[in-house]
């Protein structure tokens, strides 16, 4: 199946008849590329986040090597970047789904990343 054959099937709200919404190749490619870019940037930032996390440093015995003055501020800053940049599509979806009173999977993911970040 090529990208040009991808379509979404839904019911028309007024008539109840099935309708097909075709997605353009370019829009689909941009969407996937955006998610891929966000994933790789977030993954790259996760490595220093883990090394700066006190629990991980203690388990790996890196407390002396990876600890420095202000490391908690750097950890907070990197975590905030990952939350805002990597979680942006899910946070936008969370707001959209809740404002439309139709919570779905994006709501679940948005709440999960928010709880993890706040914790």
Protein Blocks (a to p, Z undefined) as FASTA:
>chain_A
ZZklgccddddfklopacdddddfklmmmmmmmmmmmmmmmmmmmmmmmmmpmklmmmno
pmmmmgcehklmmmmmmmmmmmmmmmmmmmmmmmmmmmnopacfklmmmmmmmmmmmZZ
